Amino acid sequence: MTRKDEINTFITNFNEYTVTVLASKEKAQKFLQDSGIYTKKGNLKKEYRTPCTAQKTT
């Protein structure tokens, strides 16, 4: 398998995975929690908030 074939296979697999993740709100939220973007309560983690809403911790 050539590098180009590997990339095309990856893109195909990723697109299929994206469809399954976006199939429902619950699956999308679970994906974001598992990837570390959302907290268990469903809020954005501090690192991903916009600067105007994030509080400084000094």
Secondary structure, 3 states (H helix, E strand, C coil): CCHHHHHHHHHHHHHHHHHHHCCCHHHHHHHHHHCCCECCCCCECHHHCCCCCCCCCC
